[in-house]
């Protein structure tokens, strides 16, 4: 049985062979996935294992399938898109004196996998004794190149005093395990999505049967002799030897299929694994120099925030002009769909840590504007209505009250545009894409909002981030985000008047804001012996009509629109909603961490940080088996930098209000801001700002200017750790 | 091409051969369906016709099928039930000199079908010239016995100067036309639902493959010689002759299968068609004596209200202990499901016109109480939650916001119990079933309602009758019906306090009640060039969040809980909701007719009456092709008796406020009330009450006592016809 070893600063180590029974096999496949945003290889073992979920994910290589409804409705999507397992070049079977190498047989004396966050490689070392007693030593290294988006490479060395045979495959439509049907959130797995197009010893070309996307996969092996056989769905390189076989394998992908796949492969093969690995490290050195977060006092969190940043980078680096899916390219969860958390969580982090990939990711949304305009028309709305779930643009959500009705996704996209522009000054992007996104989404709000007799504007019948409440009026998050969207667009005075008039529901009696109009008057949930997530054991009818909150909604509004609340309001609101929030979404904890930190609940913030940061890495069970929660990966950064660093960016202004929780001695983080690299170092008693260019920011509300090459230090007043308000489901104590 | 001939008082005549292209074939099959509530024969032509929809519906003989959802949710029904086409004994093929009798070939010189509402028979007369020129005369008569619930009979006479051959079938799993997929409201058609069990020359036994219901169908032919062949799915009687073949065919059904089917058949065959027809007429004479409605001045309405009453009787007469489906046994629309309209419309009429069948129908609900209690628990509620759609009791609704969320069905059932008891004094029913239904539904309301800080009680997040508004708080219809339910149950003082505290939302600014809390503050629908029904061209997101009403909701509340509104409130409410109601449900017009009549919009009431009464009979297009709208059939009676007769029954008290519209000279209707037969005759200037037992009632608010055998006459003050308030979709002018 495997486990993730003790925290190391720059590596993630799995010790022992991963077992399928306790979920570690699938979880490990996600944790050790390598990707560059364009091509993703799940961390599958090289040798076939029936308990694994093979995954070679090529961004936006999807198949379509029909959606059917027990009761149809106008505008319900008729089709959905599902990411497919592309041609698998990771698969390498090994035979030792004719016996198949398989961790489930023989004896595993050592099994270790190491993900190196600075090298960008996954290394595996195995000492195995075959059933007939042969000692085998295997070492593999794997990378997906950040610099060569179509290329992956494997270095494979096996040694044993025996006859060795390696069968190294590039395989299309390999057999997949049966889908799990017990969880409504499970994804569809499509059997046999590809029709072969052509094949030779170098390249397989196949086409998805319905969506009609062609893919060309090329492979080559160097360093050892072998023979190649080729079938429509398989290129197999077979090498035999005694004592040792060592080779490098280069795989390249192009979709739609293109002959460039051969030059991609050949260039990489000529350069060889060492060159690819060296440039990978250089790329990551650059990244970390501008993005690293140092955490002194909590090694688990130190490791987890880097692990999270690494996976956020892997999800986004080369994604554009395709989307960044909720699971990145680490699994087929959510069918490989992109949802609102891309803009709200993932791109938020990348804007400050790797802004170069954010523009292309947002341009992807821009590419889908025509579809969004059509969808808005179909919904009887103006402007553009972006989909709740999609791969290539069409709405793929099959349950509209918690999908299409969540119109806030449009303001979330607009907000990401604003943030990116504020942080980078990329005017070209704004001219070519940004302004049009802002304007079309603002038109949506103009069409959906309306004025009551007293001149207050409302948005009726929508669903906010909290999916345990649906189709309410004046969701506060939606209204506040629409307000920002309307103000930022270049429309007319009416849009500004609307923005100023939007209702921000407030319950006078309880002296708190309302998540939506009337929310605080709904009956309370009876929090006793609940199994989480509640949605697995309670009907939406029951959940929707009660004051039970799946995930931060109003609290998220207080983070992203903190400018709209006073400190007193934040404090009262936080306490009220903490008592009703169950965190059945992994999107919740990082946001609660941020507000908890702002309000001085420092230990609570630390616990929420840990919940988010350690979810996939040390979550246990099958958490993340169908792909990492990339937004939760981003959440570690959000909780640290926005929580304990106090980063806010309202109206394009950078501000900080650092405060460390009792357990942390030092927090240092790096940000990109308008071309400059800013470093913020927080200790228990002071904060230091330094940058390689001039940066204007607000420190604790006061505007200051950090000059290039200088250090600006402020004393930090000690903050008392305010006890956590009551919660039905407090986070596990980590701090 | 066929048409329904000019209105006749007691018959419905179709002239010409029905064509499949204009929908007349399917529509005719529904209009001419014969049923007794237990067995239903669609009005299929005897000879096979590929454009028809064969229908032999045996109440609650259903098959199960899986429901799948694009996104699953807890408590979403996994299976649904669909009524199946049972063993068809109507099918009789005819060959004339070897040529198949088929209306689509040769020449149809005469084709007439007559449904006789007093005889309870369908007669068909055909003069046909075969392609090779043989003149053929065919006459068939058909009945489904009200007195012998398992028995149907056909008399068949064909004459031609030719060699004649008749193939008369009893067939299981005959081929059905392909399902229509363009309409979300279309039903599933199950192919081949039966597995054969046994067969001989007399009886076929089959079993539904999944639900496992056995059915035995027996057949015999008398009056002519023939030979019988028998296969697992077919008994065929073949008779040949020259000049004439005349025979009677008796079919009997038992499900679950039982040998009684043979004695049912044999007794009926021994008595013969004439005896069956005579007792059928006697039964209907009795029915009409206590239920007839006479309408002078509008022959179409006169015919339609009797047609409607006849079909309501056919749906309910022998239904118990099975349900009365929304389409009766006339088609497979709504999958043969029973919905809330059974209690709210159909049983309402039967309570006063044929009360003997209402107790058994409500006992069916009582039989499903355990399922309803389980469902309530599943929904996190107390008491019992009856299904929105079902055949045998489980929830079969696949779209919960307009299904399971419509909790009002529970109060509707309770209300039907109260009405039935008030009208009949059937204390035994109350002891055995009624009180438990009242108490369990009241417990549901106790569990779902809650008190706010000011002591007002609310019911949050439910859907009322208007399906263009969903998941709102304090739907006024639901709250008022729950109030009555709570008051009638034998629970505790808390239930009574809750009933008194339930919020009845009122918009002070607009001086109207609100259909649900906040409804009158929602944006208005833009009524321009709309195609109806709106749901076919507008997303629920758009419909739900606007002030557009599919069907009477608050207006229905003003009918069934008229005691909760003042006249002024009714007038203002009616005008407000008329301007927002589009009648995309056939349940709407009769209710609007009743309120229009009460408020003096007499011509409008007449038009709404006509819309409801003529919907299936003269609706054109394919209205009712998949079965009659039995609630709209009941609606004709409701509009006349509750509208122009002014019948109300709040709190078990019978009251009248008659007023005739300009076009009608006289309206007379009969009612059963606590064992007495009451007749009410309304003319332009007076109303006369007479009864065969003492009846206490209110006339225009004043309590009066009608003594057995005496006439009580009151002058009726002339009522001015108040112009109709504006409507986005006024009814077609009929008056």
Boltz contact constraints between the chains, C-beta under 6 A:
constraints:
  - contact:
      token1: [A, 67]
      token2: [B, 70]
      max_distance: 6.0
  - contact:
      token1: [A, 70]
      token2: [B, 67]
      max_distance: 6.0
  - contact:
      token1: [A, 70]
      token2: [B, 398]
      max_distance: 6.0
  - contact:
      token1: [A, 71]
      token2: [B, 398]
      max_distance: 6.0
  - contact:
      token1: [A, 71]
      token2: [B, 399]
      max_distance: 6.0
  - contact:
      token1: [A, 72]
      token2: [B, 184]
      max_distance: 6.0
  - contact:
      token1: [A, 73]
      token2: [B, 540]
      max_distance: 6.0
  - contact:
      token1: [A, 74]
      token2: [B, 538]
      max_distance: 6.0
  - contact:
      token1: [A, 74]
      token2: [B, 539]
      max_distance: 6.0
  - contact:
      token1: [A, 75]
      token2: [B, 539]
      max_distance: 6.0
  - contact:
      token1: [A, 184]
      token2: [B, 72]
      max_distance: 6.0
  - contact:
      token1: [A, 379]
      token2: [B, 539]
      max_distance: 6.0
  - contact:
      token1: [A, 379]
      token2: [B, 541]
      max_distance: 6.0
  - contact:
      token1: [A, 379]
      token2: [B, 542]
      max_distance: 6.0
  - contact:
      token1: [A, 380]
      token2: [B, 538]
      max_distance: 6.0
  - contact:
      token1: [A, 380]
      token2: [B, 542]
      max_distance: 6.0
  - contact:
      token1: [A, 398]
      token2: [B, 70]
      max_distance: 6.0
  - contact:
      token1: [A, 398]
      token2: [B, 71]
      max_distance: 6.0
  - contact:
      token1: [A, 399]
      token2: [B, 71]
      max_distance: 6.0
  - contact:
      token1: [A, 404]
      token2: [B, 541]
      max_distance: 6.0
  - contact:
      token1: [A, 405]
      token2: [B, 541]
      max_distance: 6.0
  - contact:
      token1: [A, 450]
      token2: [B, 523]
      max_distance: 6.0
  - contact:
      token1: [A, 452]
      token2: [B, 521]
      max_distance: 6.0
  - contact:
      token1: [A, 453]
      token2: [B, 509]
      max_distance: 6.0
  - contact:
      token1: [A, 460]
      token2: [B, 522]
      max_distance: 6.0
  - contact:
      token1: [A, 460]
      token2: [B, 545]
      max_distance: 6.0
  - contact:
      token1: [A, 461]
      token2: [B, 544]
      max_distance: 6.0
  - contact:
      token1: [A, 461]
      token2: [B, 545]
      max_distance: 6.0
  - contact:
      token1: [A, 471]
      token2: [B, 471]
      max_distance: 6.0
  - contact:
      token1: [A, 509]
      token2: [B, 453]
      max_distance: 6.0
  - contact:
      token1: [A, 521]
      token2: [B, 452]
      max_distance: 6.0
  - contact:
      token1: [A, 522]
      token2: [B, 460]
      max_distance: 6.0
  - contact:
      token1: [A, 523]
      token2: [B, 450]
      max_distance: 6.0
  - contact:
      token1: [A, 538]
      token2: [B, 380]
      max_distance: 6.0
  - contact:
      token1: [A, 539]
      token2: [B, 74]
      max_distance: 6.0
  - contact:
      token1: [A, 539]
      token2: [B, 75]
      max_distance: 6.0
  - contact:
      token1: [A, 539]
      token2: [B, 379]
      max_distance: 6.0
  - contact:
      token1: [A, 540]
      token2: [B, 73]
      max_distance: 6.0
  - contact:
      token1: [A, 541]
      token2: [B, 379]
      max_distance: 6.0
  - contact:
      token1: [A, 541]
      token2: [B, 404]
      max_distance: 6.0
  - contact:
      token1: [A, 541]
      token2: [B, 405]
      max_distance: 6.0
  - contact:
      token1: [A, 542]
      token2: [B, 379]
      max_distance: 6.0
  - contact:
      token1: [A, 542]
      token2: [B, 380]
      max_distance: 6.0
  - contact:
      token1: [A, 544]
      token2: [B, 461]
      max_distance: 6.0
  - contact:
      token1: [A, 545]
      token2: [B, 460]
      max_distance: 6.0
  - contact:
      token1: [A, 545]
      token2: [B, 461]
      max_distance: 6.0
